[in-house]
Amino acid sequence: MLNKLEEMGLVGRIYIATEGINAQVSCPKEKIVDLRKYCDDELNLKGTEFNFSTYHVKAFRKLHVKIKKQIVADRLESGSYDLSKQPVYLTPEEWHEALSNSKELSILIDMRNQYESEVGYFVNSIRPDVDTFRDSIKAMNEICEGKQNEKIYMYCTGGIRCSKAGAILLSNGFKSVYMLKGGITAYGRFVLENPSITSLYKGRNFTFDKRLGEPITNDVVSQCHTCGKPCGTHTNCRNKTCNLLFIQCEECKTRLKRTCGTDFCFQLVHTWDEKYGRSSTFDDVKPGLECVYDHIHRTRPRLVIKRLGGTTANISTDIIPDIIKQKDKQTKE
């Protein structure tokens, strides 16, 4: 399968588990028909819906196919819920109508992580301050406690997290659970194809690829983590040893050389650029050290960035000359 997909020019991530398949890929436009035929005829996936984005670029470097225990990890005991008990899938048009009718809407939950909902969300949604899907499930259970007979609406990027979250609620006695079919990605297409409507989603849809998001509306609902000005664009610190995920405006990006601004990161890329030159796109700097932050801290920039300087996980700037020497050695070899 991998060879065949690579021949078509696909790049991205495909996760395969007993509970289903999650594929996030970029495919050359001229190969879409071939990909659909391959899914139908050779992979026995006839009728699979392709959930197209509204922002088309080559969003991945390579193609990865992985076998996983779960498509999205919930850390729940096996058999604690019935995945066949699926919520009601509302098309973007049906979803828009339901959310526009305040009498219909009871509870609206954003099932994404905090760094995703920071740059975009549906108006009046509950946006839990969470970092993982299992934390989202815990927050969902707390929000919905004692409300088994109320209507529960939920949404996520593409729908996969909601299909599992909805099954958990329905397995625990909830009667009316609804989710946005195709997620924010599909709603973005609906908004684009129907310019006369007013989008109920504001801002950007965060994506787990090199785009780090696609615009749904022009609303800016977040701020630059460095200076506090309105900004809705995520980036990663140019120093891959840091790799902090944060929001940065163009002004700060230029001033801080696309780093998070901490002493080690800024001084490293400054020295690197002076030695090797800088590309116009602020290419990543890879000093050959392990990433210093775990997932939680890497996506919590306010815990890391100090506006007047600071250090990166106690890494001293004294080691920068050694990093440059090692780079020179590798270049000569």
C-alpha positions as CSV (number, residue, x, y, z in Angstrom):
1,M,0.0,0.0,0.0
2,L,2.7,2.4,1.0
3,N,4.6,2.0,-2.3
4,K,1.4,2.5,-4.3
5,L,0.4,5.7,-2.5
6,E,3.9,7.1,-2.8
7,E,3.8,6.4,-6.6
8,M,0.7,8.7,-6.6
9,G,2.7,11.4,-4.9
10,L,0.8,11.3,-1.6
11,V,2.4,12.7,1.6
12,G,0.9,12.8,5.1
13,R,-0.1,10.5,7.9
14,I,-2.2,7.4,7.9
15,Y,-3.1,5.7,11.2
16,I,-4.7,2.2,11.1
17,A,-6.4,0.6,14.1
18,T,-9.1,-1.9,14.7
19,E,-11.6,1.0,15.4
20,G,-10.9,2.5,12.0
21,I,-8.6,4.6,9.8
22,N,-7.5,8.2,10.1
23,A,-5.7,9.6,7.0
24,Q,-4.5,13.2,6.7
25,V,-2.8,13.5,3.3
26,S,-1.8,15.9,0.6
27,C,-2.5,14.5,-2.9
28,P,-1.6,16.0,-6.3
29,K,-4.8,17.3,-7.8
30,E,-4.4,15.2,-11.0
31,K,-4.2,12.0,-8.8
32,I,-7.4,12.4,-6.9
33,V,-9.4,10.2,-9.3
34,D,-6.6,7.5,-9.1
35,L,-6.6,7.6,-5.3
36,R,-10.4,7.2,-5.1
37,K,-10.3,4.3,-7.5
38,Y,-7.5,2.7,-5.5
39,C,-9.5,3.1,-2.2
40,D,-12.6,1.6,-3.8
41,D,-11.1,-1.3,-5.8
42,E,-8.0,-2.4,-3.9
43,L,-8.4,-1.3,-0.3
44,N,-12.0,-2.3,-0.1
45,L,-13.0,1.2,1.1
46,K,-15.7,1.9,-1.4
47,G,-17.7,5.0,-0.6
48,T,-15.1,6.5,1.6
49,E,-15.7,10.3,1.8
50,F,-12.8,12.6,1.1
51,N,-13.0,15.7,3.5
52,F,-11.3,18.4,1.4
53,S,-9.6,21.4,3.0
54,T,-10.1,24.9,1.7
55,Y,-6.4,25.8,1.8
56,H,-4.5,23.6,-0.6
57,V,-0.7,23.2,-0.3
58,K,1.7,20.3,0.1
59,A,1.3,20.1,3.9
60,F,3.6,17.2,4.7
61,R,7.1,16.2,3.8
62,K,6.7,12.4,3.6
63,L,4.2,9.7,3.8
64,H,3.9,7.7,7.1
65,V,1.7,4.7,7.7
66,K,1.4,3.5,11.3
67,I,-0.5,0.7,13.0
68,K,-1.9,2.0,16.3
69,K,-4.0,0.6,19.2
70,Q,-6.4,3.5,18.9
71,I,-6.8,6.2,16.3
72,V,-7.1,8.8,19.1
73,A,-6.0,7.7,22.6
74,D,-8.6,7.9,25.3
75,R,-6.9,5.8,27.9
76,L,-10.3,4.2,28.9
77,E,-10.6,0.6,29.8
78,S,-11.4,-1.8,26.9
79,G,-15.2,-2.3,26.6
80,S,-16.1,0.7,28.7
81,Y,-18.1,2.1,25.8
82,D,-19.7,0.9,22.5
83,L,-18.2,2.6,19.5
84,S,-21.1,1.5,17.3
85,K,-23.4,3.9,19.3
86,Q,-22.7,6.9,17.1
87,P,-24.0,10.4,17.6
88,V,-26.3,12.0,15.0
89,Y,-24.1,13.4,12.2
90,L,-25.3,16.8,11.1
91,T,-24.2,18.2,7.7
92,P,-22.6,21.6,7.8
93,E,-25.9,23.1,6.6
94,E,-27.9,21.2,9.3
95,W,-25.3,22.2,11.9
96,H,-25.5,25.9,10.9
97,E,-29.3,25.8,11.2
98,A,-29.3,24.1,14.6
99,L,-26.8,26.6,16.0
100,S,-28.7,29.5,14.5
101,N,-31.8,28.3,16.5
102,S,-31.1,29.2,20.1
103,K,-34.1,27.2,21.3
104,E,-32.5,24.0,19.8
105,L,-29.0,24.6,21.3
106,S,-28.4,23.3,24.8
107,I,-24.7,22.4,25.2
108,L,-22.0,23.0,22.6
109,I,-18.6,21.5,23.3
110,D,-15.3,22.1,21.5
111,M,-13.5,18.7,21.6
112,R,-10.1,20.1,20.6
113,N,-7.1,21.1,22.7
114,Q,-6.6,24.6,24.1
115,Y,-4.0,25.6,21.5
116,E,-6.4,24.7,18.7
117,S,-9.5,26.6,20.0
118,E,-7.3,29.6,20.9
119,V,-7.2,30.7,17.2
120,G,-10.8,29.8,16.2
121,Y,-14.1,28.5,17.6
122,F,-17.9,28.4,17.2
123,V,-19.6,31.2,19.0
124,N,-21.0,30.3,22.4
125,S,-19.1,27.0,22.5
126,I,-17.5,25.6,25.7
127,R,-13.8,25.4,25.1
128,P,-12.1,23.3,27.8
129,D,-8.5,24.2,28.8
130,V,-7.1,20.8,27.9
131,D,-4.0,19.4,26.2
132,T,-4.9,15.9,25.2
133,F,-8.0,14.0,24.0
134,R,-8.2,12.0,27.2
135,D,-8.4,15.4,29.1
136,S,-11.1,16.4,26.7
137,I,-13.1,13.3,27.6
138,K,-12.8,14.1,31.3
139,A,-13.8,17.7,30.7
140,M,-16.8,16.6,28.6
141,N,-18.0,14.2,31.3
142,E,-17.8,17.1,33.9
143,I,-19.7,19.5,31.6
144,C,-22.4,16.9,30.8
145,E,-22.8,15.5,34.3
146,G,-26.5,15.1,35.2
147,K,-27.7,16.3,31.7
148,Q,-28.5,12.9,30.1
149,N,-31.8,14.2,28.7
150,E,-30.4,17.5,27.2
151,K,-29.2,17.9,23.7
152,I,-25.4,17.8,23.4
153,Y,-23.6,19.3,20.4
154,M,-19.9,18.8,19.8
155,Y,-17.3,19.6,17.1
156,C,-13.7,19.0,16.3
157,T,-11.3,19.4,13.3
158,G,-12.5,16.6,11.1
159,G,-15.0,14.6,13.2
160,I,-13.0,11.7,14.4
161,R,-12.7,12.8,18.0
162,C,-16.4,13.6,18.2
163,S,-17.4,10.2,16.8
164,K,-15.6,8.6,19.8
165,A,-16.7,11.2,22.4
166,G,-20.3,10.9,21.2
167,A,-20.1,7.1,21.6
168,I,-18.9,7.5,25.1
169,L,-21.8,9.7,26.1
170,L,-24.4,7.5,24.3
171,S,-22.9,4.4,26.1
172,N,-23.5,6.2,29.4
173,G,-27.2,6.9,29.0
174,F,-27.3,10.2,27.0
175,K,-30.2,10.4,24.6
176,S,-29.4,13.2,22.2
177,V,-25.9,13.7,21.0
178,Y,-25.1,15.6,17.8
179,M,-21.8,16.2,16.0
180,L,-20.6,18.2,13.0
181,K,-20.1,15.8,10.1
182,G,-16.6,16.4,8.6
183,G,-15.8,18.8,11.5
184,I,-14.6,22.4,11.0
185,T,-12.9,21.4,7.8
186,A,-16.3,20.6,6.2
187,Y,-17.9,23.7,7.7
188,G,-15.2,25.8,6.2
189,R,-16.1,24.5,2.7
190,F,-19.8,25.2,3.5
191,V,-18.9,28.8,4.3
192,L,-16.8,29.2,1.3
193,E,-19.4,27.8,-1.0
194,N,-22.2,29.9,0.5
195,P,-20.8,33.5,0.7
196,S,-24.2,34.9,1.6
197,I,-24.3,33.2,5.1
198,T,-22.7,34.6,8.2
199,S,-20.2,32.0,9.6
200,L,-20.9,30.9,13.1
201,Y,-17.2,29.9,13.4
202,K,-14.8,32.7,13.9
203,G,-11.1,32.6,13.1
204,R,-8.8,29.8,11.9
205,N,-9.0,26.0,12.0
206,F,-5.8,24.7,13.5
207,T,-4.3,21.8,11.5
208,F,-1.6,19.2,12.5
209,D,0.6,19.8,9.5
210,K,3.0,22.4,8.2
211,R,0.2,24.9,7.5
212,L,-0.6,25.0,11.3
213,G,-4.1,26.2,10.3
214,E,-6.5,27.3,7.6
215,P,-8.6,30.4,7.6
216,I,-12.4,30.0,8.0
217,T,-13.1,33.7,8.5
218,N,-11.0,36.8,8.6
219,D,-11.7,37.3,12.3
220,V,-8.7,37.4,14.6
221,V,-9.6,36.0,18.0
222,S,-6.2,35.5,19.5
223,Q,-3.1,37.5,20.4
224,C,0.7,37.3,19.7
225,H,2.2,35.4,22.6
226,T,5.2,37.7,22.5
227,C,3.8,41.3,22.2
228,G,0.0,40.8,22.8
229,K,-1.1,42.3,19.5
230,P,-4.0,40.6,17.6
231,C,-2.7,37.7,15.7
232,G,-4.0,34.3,14.6
233,T,-1.0,32.6,13.1
234,H,0.8,29.7,14.9
235,T,4.5,28.9,14.3
236,N,7.2,26.7,15.9
237,C,10.3,28.2,17.4
238,R,13.0,28.1,14.7
239,N,15.3,26.3,17.2
240,K,14.2,22.7,16.9
241,T,15.6,21.9,20.3
242,C,12.9,24.2,21.6
243,N,10.2,23.7,18.9
244,L,7.7,25.7,21.0
245,L,4.3,26.0,19.4
246,F,3.1,29.6,19.8
247,I,1.3,32.5,18.1
248,Q,3.6,35.2,16.6
249,C,2.9,38.3,14.6
250,E,5.0,39.3,11.6
251,E,6.7,42.1,13.6
252,C,7.9,39.8,16.3
253,K,8.8,37.1,13.8
254,T,11.2,39.5,12.1
255,R,12.6,41.0,15.3
256,L,13.1,37.7,17.0
257,K,14.2,35.7,13.9
258,R,11.1,33.4,14.3
259,T,12.2,32.2,17.7
260,C,10.3,32.3,20.9
261,G,12.6,35.0,22.1
262,T,14.2,33.2,25.0
263,D,18.0,33.9,25.4
264,F,19.2,30.5,24.2
265,C,17.0,30.3,21.2
266,F,17.6,33.9,20.0
267,Q,21.4,33.8,20.5
268,L,21.7,30.4,18.8
269,V,19.9,31.4,15.6
270,H,21.6,34.8,15.6
271,T,25.0,33.1,15.8
272,W,23.9,30.5,13.2
273,D,22.7,33.1,10.8
274,E,25.9,35.1,11.1
275,K,27.9,32.0,10.4
276,Y,25.9,30.3,7.7
277,G,23.6,33.0,6.4
278,R,19.9,33.3,6.7
279,S,17.3,32.3,4.1
280,S,14.3,34.6,3.5
281,T,12.0,32.0,5.1
282,F,13.8,31.7,8.4
283,D,14.8,28.0,7.9
284,D,14.8,25.8,11.0
285,V,18.0,25.5,13.0
286,K,18.8,21.9,14.1
287,P,21.5,22.0,16.7
288,G,21.5,18.2,17.3
289,L,20.0,18.3,20.8
290,E,16.9,16.5,22.0
291,C,13.7,18.6,22.3
292,V,13.7,20.1,25.8
293,Y,10.0,20.4,26.3
294,D,7.4,17.7,26.8
295,H,4.1,17.9,24.8
296,I,2.3,19.9,27.5
297,H,4.9,22.6,27.9
298,R,5.6,22.7,24.1
299,T,2.0,23.8,23.5
300,R,1.8,26.1,26.5
301,P,3.9,29.1,25.4
302,R,2.7,31.3,28.3
303,L,4.4,28.9,30.7
304,V,7.7,29.3,28.7
305,I,8.0,32.7,27.1
306,K,9.2,35.5,29.3
307,R,8.7,38.8,27.5
308,L,12.0,40.3,28.7
309,G,14.2,37.3,27.9
310,G,14.6,34.2,30.0
311,T,16.2,30.8,29.3
312,T,15.1,27.7,27.5
313,A,14.7,24.9,30.0
314,N,17.9,26.0,31.8
315,I,20.1,25.5,28.7
316,S,23.0,27.9,28.9
317,T,24.0,30.1,26.0
318,D,27.6,29.0,26.8
319,I,27.2,25.8,24.8
320,I,26.4,27.7,21.5
321,P,30.1,27.8,20.3
322,D,30.3,24.0,20.8
323,I,27.1,23.6,18.7
324,I,28.6,25.7,15.9
325,K,31.8,23.7,16.0
326,Q,29.9,20.4,15.7
327,K,28.0,21.8,12.8
328,D,31.2,22.8,11.1
329,K,32.6,19.3,11.6
330,Q,29.5,17.7,10.1
331,T,29.7,20.1,7.1
332,K,33.3,19.2,6.4
333,E,32.6,15.4,6.6
